[in-house]
Amino acid sequence: MGINVSEDLKKGSIEDPDCIMCGECTGACKKGVLRFGTRKI
Ligand code: SF4
């Protein structure tokens, strides 16, 4: 989707409207720092 995951993570979360929550980035992260979640708005 062209999302710069590494850069977005410096902000603490990925909240890009282009994210389709496919899970590719969470599966690819060898250190396990990425996970899906919900938050209260
Ligand atoms: S979940 Fe998919 S679309 Fe969203 S940032 Fe990760 S790889 Fe990109």
Boltz pocket constraint, residues with backbone or C-beta under 6 A from the ligand:
constraints:
  - pocket:
      binder: B
      contacts: [[A, 1], [A, 3], [A, 5], [A, 14], [A, 18], [A, 19], [A, 20], [A, 21], [A, 22], [A, 23], [A, 24], [A, 25], [A, 26]]
      max_distance: 6.0
